[in-house]
């Protein structure tokens, strides 16, 4: 299963990963590699919980991402 993820470095230097397709599923790590490894496990647990609760696996969002140029 492939899902889109968002990887950010927070103010403490930790790498935080979320996915717009799996709201509430979040993980982190000291390195990108560790964060990705941890997120894979978080996804497994998240999906298992959704299935046990008979909830939909993915939430479709009507979101469009684009770039915007701003002159300062």
Gaussian input, Z-matrix of N, CA and C with variables (Angstrom, degrees):
# hf/3-21g

backbone

0 1
 N
 C     1     B1
 C     2     B2     1     A1
 N     3     B3     2     A2     1     D1
 C     4     B4     3     A3     2     D2
 C     5     B5     4     A4     3     D3
 N     6     B6     5     A5     4     D4
 C     7     B7     6     A6     5     D5
 C     8     B8     7     A7     6     D6
 N     9     B9     8     A8     7     D7
 C    10    B10     9     A9     8     D8
 C    11    B11    10    A10     9     D9
 N    12    B12    11    A11    10    D10
 C    13    B13    12    A12    11    D11
 C    14    B14    13    A13    12    D12
 N    15    B15    14    A14    13    D13
 C    16    B16    15    A15    14    D14
 C    17    B17    16    A16    15    D15
 N    18    B18    17    A17    16    D16
 C    19    B19    18    A18    17    D17
 C    20    B20    19    A19    18    D18
 N    21    B21    20    A20    19    D19
 C    22    B22    21    A21    20    D20
 C    23    B23    22    A22    21    D21
 N    24    B24    23    A23    22    D22
 C    25    B25    24    A24    23    D23
 C    26    B26    25    A25    24    D24
 N    27    B27    26    A26    25    D25
 C    28    B28    27    A27    26    D26
 C    29    B29    28    A28    27    D27
 N    30    B30    29    A29    28    D28
 C    31    B31    30    A30    29    D29
 C    32    B32    31    A31    30    D30
 N    33    B33    32    A32    31    D31
 C    34    B34    33    A33    32    D32
 C    35    B35    34    A34    33    D33
 N    36    B36    35    A35    34    D34
 C    37    B37    36    A36    35    D35
 C    38    B38    37    A37    36    D36
 N    39    B39    38    A38    37    D37
 C    40    B40    39    A39    38    D38
 C    41    B41    40    A40    39    D39
 N    42    B42    41    A41    40    D40
 C    43    B43    42    A42    41    D41
 C    44    B44    43    A43    42    D42
 N    45    B45    44    A44    43    D43
 C    46    B46    45    A45    44    D44
 C    47    B47    46    A46    45    D45
 N    48    B48    47    A47    46    D46
 C    49    B49    48    A48    47    D47
 C    50    B50    49    A49    48    D48
 N    51    B51    50    A50    49    D49
 C    52    B52    51    A51    50    D50
 C    53    B53    52    A52    51    D51
 N    54    B54    53    A53    52    D52
 C    55    B55    54    A54    53    D53
 C    56    B56    55    A55    54    D54
 N    57    B57    56    A56    55    D55
 C    58    B58    57    A57    56    D56
 C    59    B59    58    A58    57    D57
 N    60    B60    59    A59    58    D58
 C    61    B61    60    A60    59    D59
 C    62    B62    61    A61    60    D60
 N    63    B63    62    A62    61    D61
 C    64    B64    63    A63    62    D62
 C    65    B65    64    A64    63    D63
 N    66    B66    65    A65    64    D64
 C    67    B67    66    A66    65    D65
 C    68    B68    67    A67    66    D66
 N    69    B69    68    A68    67    D67
 C    70    B70    69    A69    68    D68
 C    71    B71    70    A70    69    D69
 N    72    B72    71    A71    70    D70
 C    73    B73    72    A72    71    D71
 C    74    B74    73    A73    72    D72
 N    75    B75    74    A74    73    D73
 C    76    B76    75    A75    74    D74
 C    77    B77    76    A76    75    D75
 N    78    B78    77    A77    76    D76
 C    79    B79    78    A78    77    D77
 C    80    B80    79    A79    78    D78
 N    81    B81    80    A80    79    D79
 C    82    B82    81    A81    80    D80
 C    83    B83    82    A82    81    D81
 N    84    B84    83    A83    82    D82
 C    85    B85    84    A84    83    D83
 C    86    B86    85    A85    84    D84
 N    87    B87    86    A86    85    D85
 C    88    B88    87    A87    86    D86
 C    89    B89    88    A88    87    D87
 N    90    B90    89    A89    88    D88
 C    91    B91    90    A90    89    D89
 C    92    B92    91    A91    90    D90
 N    93    B93    92    A92    91    D91
 C    94    B94    93    A93    92    D92
 C    95    B95    94    A94    93    D93
 N    96    B96    95    A95    94    D94
 C    97    B97    96    A96    95    D95
 C    98    B98    97    A97    96    D96
 N    99    B99    98    A98    97    D97
 C   100   B100    99    A99    98    D98
 C   101   B101   100   A100    99    D99
 N   102   B102   101   A101   100   D100
 C   103   B103   102   A102   101   D101
 C   104   B104   103   A103   102   D102
 N   105   B105   104   A104   103   D103
 C   106   B106   105   A105   104   D104
 C   107   B107   106   A106   105   D105
 N   108   B108   107   A107   106   D106
 C   109   B109   108   A108   107   D107
 C   110   B110   109   A109   108   D108
 N   111   B111   110   A110   109   D109
 C   112   B112   111   A111   110   D110
 C   113   B113   112   A112   111   D111
 N   114   B114   113   A113   112   D112
 C   115   B115   114   A114   113   D113
 C   116   B116   115   A115   114   D114
 N   117   B117   116   A116   115   D115
 C   118   B118   117   A117   116   D116
 C   119   B119   118   A118   117   D117
 N   120   B120   119   A119   118   D118
 C   121   B121   120   A120   119   D119
 C   122   B122   121   A121   120   D120
 N   123   B123   122   A122   121   D121
 C   124   B124   123   A123   122   D122
 C   125   B125   124   A124   123   D123
 N   126   B126   125   A125   124   D124
 C   127   B127   126   A126   125   D125
 C   128   B128   127   A127   126   D126
 N   129   B129   128   A128   127   D127
 C   130   B130   129   A129   128   D128
 C   131   B131   130   A130   129   D129
 N   132   B132   131   A131   130   D130
 C   133   B133   132   A132   131   D131
 C   134   B134   133   A133   132   D132
 N   135   B135   134   A134   133   D133
 C   136   B136   135   A135   134   D134
 C   137   B137   136   A136   135   D135
 N   138   B138   137   A137   136   D136
 C   139   B139   138   A138   137   D137
 C   140   B140   139   A139   138   D138
 N   141   B141   140   A140   139   D139
 C   142   B142   141   A141   140   D140
 C   143   B143   142   A142   141   D141
 N   144   B144   143   A143   142   D142
 C   145   B145   144   A144   143   D143
 C   146   B146   145   A145   144   D144
 N   147   B147   146   A146   145   D145
 C   148   B148   147   A147   146   D146
 C   149   B149   148   A148   147   D147
 N   150   B150   149   A149   148   D148
 C   151   B151   150   A150   149   D149
 C   152   B152   151   A151   150   D150
 N   153   B153   152   A152   151   D151
 C   154   B154   153   A153   152   D152
 C   155   B155   154   A154   153   D153
 N   156   B156   155   A155   154   D154
 C   157   B157   156   A156   155   D155
 C   158   B158   157   A157   156   D156
 N   159   B159   158   A158   157   D157
 C   160   B160   159   A159   158   D158
 C   161   B161   160   A160   159   D159
 N   162   B162   161   A161   160   D160
 C   163   B163   162   A162   161   D161
 C   164   B164   163   A163   162   D162
 N   165   B165   164   A164   163   D163
 C   166   B166   165   A165   164   D164
 C   167   B167   166   A166   165   D165
 N   168   B168   167   A167   166   D166
 C   169   B169   168   A168   167   D167
 C   170   B170   169   A169   168   D168
 N   171   B171   170   A170   169   D169
 C   172   B172   171   A171   170   D170
 C   173   B173   172   A172   171   D171
 N   174   B174   173   A173   172   D172
 C   175   B175   174   A174   173   D173
 C   176   B176   175   A175   174   D174
 N   177   B177   176   A176   175   D175
 C   178   B178   177   A177   176   D176
 C   179   B179   178   A178   177   D177
 N   180   B180   179   A179   178   D178
 C   181   B181   180   A180   179   D179
 C   182   B182   181   A181   180   D180
 N   183   B183   182   A182   181   D181
 C   184   B184   183   A183   182   D182
 C   185   B185   184   A184   183   D183
 N   186   B186   185   A185   184   D184
 C   187   B187   186   A186   185   D185
 C   188   B188   187   A187   186   D186
 N   189   B189   188   A188   187   D187
 C   190   B190   189   A189   188   D188
 C   191   B191   190   A190   189   D189
 N   192   B192   191   A191   190   D190
 C   193   B193   192   A192   191   D191
 C   194   B194   193   A193   192   D192
 N   195   B195   194   A194   193   D193
 C   196   B196   195   A195   194   D194
 C   197   B197   196   A196   195   D195
 N   198   B198   197   A197   196   D196
 C   199   B199   198   A198   197   D197
 C   200   B200   199   A199   198   D198
 N   201   B201   200   A200   199   D199
 C   202   B202   201   A201   200   D200
 C   203   B203   202   A202   201   D201
 N   204   B204   203   A203   202   D202
 C   205   B205   204   A204   203   D203
 C   206   B206   205   A205   204   D204
 N   207   B207   206   A206   205   D205
 C   208   B208   207   A207   206   D206
 C   209   B209   208   A208   207   D207
 N   210   B210   209   A209   208   D208
 C   211   B211   210   A210   209   D209
 C   212   B212   211   A211   210   D210
 N   213   B213   212   A212   211   D211
 C   214   B214   213   A213   212   D212
 C   215   B215   214   A214   213   D213

   B1=1.4413
   B2=1.5282
   B3=1.3112
   B4=1.4580
   B5=1.5161
   B6=1.3187
   B7=1.4607
   B8=1.5233
   B9=1.3058
   B10=1.4628
   B11=1.5215
   B12=1.3229
   B13=1.4594
   B14=1.5179
   B15=1.3118
   B16=1.4594
   B17=1.5202
   B18=1.3126
   B19=1.4583
   B20=1.5228
   B21=1.3259
   B22=1.4643
   B23=1.5216
   B24=1.3026
   B25=1.4574
   B26=1.5305
   B27=1.3346
   B28=1.4616
   B29=1.5253
   B30=1.3181
   B31=1.4659
   B32=1.5323
   B33=1.3371
   B34=1.4706
   B35=1.5226
   B36=1.3391
   B37=1.4533
   B38=1.5203
   B39=1.3353
   B40=1.4591
   B41=1.5241
   B42=1.3301
   B43=1.4531
   B44=1.5260
   B45=1.3232
   B46=1.4610
   B47=1.5205
   B48=1.3378
   B49=1.4604
   B50=1.5224
   B51=1.3410
   B52=1.4533
   B53=1.5248
   B54=1.3193
   B55=1.4583
   B56=1.5136
   B57=1.3381
   B58=1.4553
   B59=1.5299
   B60=1.3256
   B61=1.4599
   B62=1.5170
   B63=1.3258
   B64=1.4670
   B65=1.5239
   B66=1.3422
   B67=1.4622
   B68=1.5217
   B69=1.3060
   B70=1.4643
   B71=1.5089
   B72=1.3233
   B73=1.4666
   B74=1.5273
   B75=1.3185
   B76=1.4638
   B77=1.5186
   B78=1.3185
   B79=1.4574
   B80=1.5248
   B81=1.3134
   B82=1.4634
   B83=1.5226
   B84=1.3224
   B85=1.4567
   B86=1.5050
   B87=1.3207
   B88=1.4672
   B89=1.5236
   B90=1.3310
   B91=1.4670
   B92=1.5255
   B93=1.3374
   B94=1.4597
   B95=1.5230
   B96=1.3064
   B97=1.4646
   B98=1.5291
   B99=1.3215
   B100=1.4608
   B101=1.5267
   B102=1.3304
   B103=1.4624
   B104=1.5283
   B105=1.3249
   B106=1.4631
   B107=1.5238
   B108=1.3031
   B109=1.4679
   B110=1.5280
   B111=1.3119
   B112=1.4630
   B113=1.5247
   B114=1.3440
   B115=1.4595
   B116=1.5204
   B117=1.3209
   B118=1.4724
   B119=1.5299
   B120=1.3138
   B121=1.4617
   B122=1.5288
   B123=1.3250
   B124=1.4657
   B125=1.5282
   B126=1.3296
   B127=1.4655
   B128=1.5242
   B129=1.3271
   B130=1.4707
   B131=1.5320
   B132=1.3227
   B133=1.4581
   B134=1.5250
   B135=1.3131
   B136=1.4623
   B137=1.5296
   B138=1.3324
   B139=1.4604
   B140=1.5295
   B141=1.3169
   B142=1.4663
   B143=1.5321
   B144=1.3248
   B145=1.4691
   B146=1.5296
   B147=1.3359
   B148=1.4643
   B149=1.5310
   B150=1.3357
   B151=1.4655
   B152=1.5242
   B153=1.3245
   B154=1.4680
   B155=1.5251
   B156=1.3286
   B157=1.4633
   B158=1.5330
   B159=1.3436
   B160=1.4711
   B161=1.5242
   B162=1.3241
   B163=1.4644
   B164=1.5244
   B165=1.3344
   B166=1.4702
   B167=1.5274
   B168=1.3328
   B169=1.4657
   B170=1.5190
   B171=1.3115
   B172=1.4592
   B173=1.5182
   B174=1.3035
   B175=1.4564
   B176=1.5175
   B177=1.3197
   B178=1.4606
   B179=1.5086
   B180=1.3020
   B181=1.4601
   B182=1.5155
   B183=1.2892
   B184=1.4527
   B185=1.5265
   B186=1.3241
   B187=1.4618
   B188=1.5259
   B189=1.2911
   B190=1.4539
   B191=1.5186
   B192=1.3277
   B193=1.4637
   B194=1.5195
   B195=1.3045
   B196=1.4514
   B197=1.5297
   B198=1.3074
   B199=1.4653
   B200=1.5233
   B201=1.3065
   B202=1.4641
   B203=1.5156
   B204=1.3123
   B205=1.4568
   B206=1.5332
   B207=1.3182
   B208=1.4591
   B209=1.5175
   B210=1.3111
   B211=1.4569
   B212=1.5112
   B213=1.3080
   B214=1.4712
   B215=1.4979
   A1=107.88
   A2=116.30
   A3=121.55
   A4=108.65
   A5=115.40
   A6=120.30
   A7=108.76
   A8=115.80
   A9=121.37
   A10=107.93
   A11=115.80
   A12=120.68
   A13=110.00
   A14=114.88
   A15=121.68
   A16=106.89
   A17=116.60
   A18=123.30
   A19=108.60
   A20=115.33
   A21=120.65
   A22=109.64
   A23=116.23
   A24=121.63
   A25=106.60
   A26=116.36
   A27=119.19
   A28=111.45
   A29=116.31
   A30=121.38
   A31=113.24
   A32=116.68
   A33=120.55
   A34=112.41
   A35=116.81
   A36=121.03
   A37=114.23
   A38=117.44
   A39=121.38
   A40=109.23
   A41=116.46
   A42=121.51
   A43=108.55
   A44=115.80
   A45=122.66
   A46=108.31
   A47=115.89
   A48=120.67
   A49=109.72
   A50=114.52
   A51=122.58
   A52=107.66
   A53=116.09
   A54=121.26
   A55=108.69
   A56=117.71
   A57=119.85
   A58=111.91
   A59=117.63
   A60=121.86
   A61=113.09
   A62=116.94
   A63=121.73
   A64=109.80
   A65=117.41
   A66=119.36
   A67=111.11
   A68=115.28
   A69=120.53
   A70=113.11
   A71=117.45
   A72=121.04
   A73=107.37
   A74=115.72
   A75=121.11
   A76=108.99
   A77=115.95
   A78=120.19
   A79=108.52
   A80=115.29
   A81=119.60
   A82=109.82
   A83=115.29
   A84=121.76
   A85=109.82
   A86=114.96
   A87=120.08
   A88=111.55
   A89=116.70
   A90=122.43
   A91=108.22
   A92=116.53
   A93=119.92
   A94=110.44
   A95=115.68
   A96=120.83
   A97=111.44
   A98=116.36
   A99=120.99
   A100=110.68
   A101=116.22
   A102=120.39
   A103=110.61
   A104=117.53
   A105=121.04
   A106=111.04
   A107=117.12
   A108=121.54
   A109=110.14
   A110=116.43
   A111=121.09
   A112=111.66
   A113=116.13
   A114=119.21
   A115=111.36
   A116=116.99
   A117=119.61
   A118=110.06
   A119=116.84
   A120=120.87
   A121=110.99
   A122=116.74
   A123=120.52
   A124=110.62
   A125=117.33
   A126=121.18
   A127=109.96
   A128=117.05
   A129=120.17
   A130=110.83
   A131=116.49
   A132=120.65
   A133=111.54
   A134=116.43
   A135=121.82
   A136=110.32
   A137=116.22
   A138=121.32
   A139=110.37
   A140=117.30
   A141=120.67
   A142=110.59
   A143=116.50
   A144=120.75
   A145=111.19
   A146=117.25
   A147=120.36
   A148=110.92
   A149=116.86
   A150=120.55
   A151=111.20
   A152=116.62
   A153=120.56
   A154=111.59
   A155=116.66
   A156=121.47
   A157=112.42
   A158=117.19
   A159=122.97
   A160=112.41
   A161=116.18
   A162=121.58
   A163=109.09
   A164=118.43
   A165=120.08
   A166=111.16
   A167=115.66
   A168=120.14
   A169=112.75
   A170=116.01
   A171=119.59
   A172=110.16
   A173=114.44
   A174=120.65
   A175=107.56
   A176=115.32
   A177=119.13
   A178=108.53
   A179=115.19
   A180=120.55
   A181=108.54
   A182=115.24
   A183=121.20
   A184=107.59
   A185=115.07
   A186=121.48
   A187=108.80
   A188=115.57
   A189=121.09
   A190=108.47
   A191=116.18
   A192=120.57
   A193=108.38
   A194=116.36
   A195=122.00
   A196=109.13
   A197=116.27
   A198=121.25
   A199=108.42
   A200=114.69
   A201=120.80
   A202=108.07
   A203=116.17
   A204=120.63
   A205=108.11
   A206=115.97
   A207=121.59
   A208=108.03
   A209=117.76
   A210=122.06
   A211=109.77
   A212=116.68
   A213=121.09
   A214=111.16
   D1=130.28
   D2=176.01
   D3=-108.16
   D4=134.13
   D5=175.74
   D6=-134.66
   D7=150.23
   D8=177.13
   D9=-79.72
   D10=134.17
   D11=179.27
   D12=-124.83
   D13=160.73
   D14=176.95
   D15=-121.11
   D16=122.86
   D17=-178.12
   D18=-113.46
   D19=122.67
   D20=-179.43
   D21=-130.87
   D22=149.53
   D23=173.08
   D24=-99.52
   D25=120.85
   D26=-177.36
   D27=-83.31
   D28=-179.59
   D29=-175.56
   D30=-66.53
   D31=-17.07
   D32=177.66
   D33=-94.72
   D34=2.09
   D35=179.48
   D36=86.52
   D37=5.70
   D38=177.58
   D39=-84.80
   D40=145.29
   D41=176.18
   D42=-92.08
   D43=123.00
   D44=-176.42
   D45=-112.78
   D46=133.59
   D47=-179.68
   D48=-122.15
   D49=134.94
   D50=173.45
   D51=-134.74
   D52=170.74
   D53=175.20
   D54=-138.93
   D55=128.18
   D56=178.43
   D57=-62.79
   D58=-25.70
   D59=180.00
   D60=-76.45
   D61=-21.52
   D62=-177.68
   D63=-126.44
   D64=72.18
   D65=-179.28
   D66=-57.41
   D67=136.68
   D68=179.92
   D69=93.03
   D70=-12.57
   D71=177.58
   D72=-92.37
   D73=116.89
   D74=-175.27
   D75=-146.20
   D76=147.08
   D77=175.71
   D78=-152.61
   D79=173.15
   D80=-179.02
   D81=-152.21
   D82=170.83
   D83=176.74
   D84=-164.94
   D85=165.33
   D86=179.38
   D87=-72.99
   D88=-26.02
   D89=177.78
   D90=-127.00
   D91=164.91
   D92=176.39
   D93=-59.39
   D94=-43.72
   D95=-178.84
   D96=-60.61
   D97=-46.00
   D98=179.19
   D99=-64.16
   D100=-41.30
   D101=-179.97
   D102=-63.28
   D103=-42.29
   D104=178.49
   D105=-64.62
   D106=-42.20
   D107=177.47
   D108=-60.87
   D109=-47.08
   D110=179.69
   D111=-64.10
   D112=-36.61
   D113=-179.11
   D114=-68.41
   D115=-36.78
   D116=176.89
   D117=-56.89
   D118=-44.72
   D119=178.36
   D120=-66.15
   D121=-40.23
   D122=178.43
   D123=-61.52
   D124=-39.51
   D125=178.97
   D126=-64.01
   D127=-45.22
   D128=178.62
   D129=-56.16
   D130=-47.87
   D131=-179.29
   D132=-66.70
   D133=-41.13
   D134=-179.43
   D135=-61.78
   D136=-48.87
   D137=-178.74
   D138=-64.22
   D139=-42.44
   D140=178.02
   D141=-58.01
   D142=-43.98
   D143=179.52
   D144=-64.47
   D145=-43.41
   D146=178.41
   D147=-60.40
   D148=-42.90
   D149=179.36
   D150=-64.42
   D151=-43.27
   D152=179.25
   D153=-61.65
   D154=-33.37
   D155=-179.13
   D156=-91.91
   D157=5.96
   D158=-178.64
   D159=54.84
   D160=40.32
   D161=178.03
   D162=-103.99
   D163=154.45
   D164=-179.98
   D165=-62.81
   D166=142.66
   D167=-178.70
   D168=-68.70
   D169=-43.38
   D170=-176.09
   D171=-123.58
   D172=147.02
   D173=175.98
   D174=-109.20
   D175=119.74
   D176=177.21
   D177=-76.94
   D178=135.94
   D179=-179.74
   D180=-122.46
   D181=139.80
   D182=177.33
   D183=-92.80
   D184=71.16
   D185=-176.02
   D186=-121.44
   D187=136.22
   D188=176.29
   D189=-118.04
   D190=130.38
   D191=176.40
   D192=-106.28
   D193=139.02
   D194=179.49
   D195=-150.68
   D196=174.81
   D197=176.13
   D198=-108.09
   D199=149.36
   D200=-179.10
   D201=-133.16
   D202=130.00
   D203=177.80
   D204=-95.10
   D205=132.05
   D206=-178.97
   D207=-127.56
   D208=129.27
   D209=175.54
   D210=-89.87
   D211=132.76
   D212=179.08
   D213=-113.14

